[in-house]
Amino acid sequence: MRRYTMAAAIAVLGISPIGAGLAQAGAGAGAGAAAAATATPCNIRSQAQSLGPSYVTSLTVAGGAGCAEARAVVRGYYRCRIRAGGVRGRCHVAVLGFRCAEQRMGISVQFNARVTCTRGRRRIVHTYTQNT
């Protein structure tokens, strides 16, 4: 298994360390310019540690999805991961009707992930840090 430093993991995923700006989640690999332009960040500053993973670092919505719905999907996705193998588990079923794809990068004690969940034209993207 390949090991990465935390700085390398952050650079590869394109996310900032804890407490970073929210707008970065809308633009990244797989997100087209139009999708990035219409993505709306959700304010999660007071909830970053209460949505499930150790830290949710960003949350954006697009295509008519709302921030309350997005927070519910993040919580549901976390519960699905826990049921599928604990904090290192992966969710392979729909969460509140959303299909989610996750990209991870990390080291033995922590990983960062970017999760894109879609349901029709609605899109929810969140990034998180999970301490293992």
C-alpha angles and dihedrals in degrees: 000000000000116000124211134191116241090250091054091048092051092047094049094048092043094229130128126238120269113312094024128150119289100221096074095076093069095060120055146095110333096014112109123220091256092051091049091050093054098041114113121205119229120220106243100153094119092041102044092113099035103059096080114269120077090265131359101208100185141003127190134174134201140170096042099311115138131222094243090053089047093053090051090051091050091052092046092048090052092050089050091052092050092051089049097056114320125271091336092050125117126221115228101171133076116275114211087336094309123120111216133202120193134200118195137190126172156115132261096280102034142017137192122218141186116209124193115193122187135187112174106309093338114104130188120186123186134171124204145175118224123195111211 
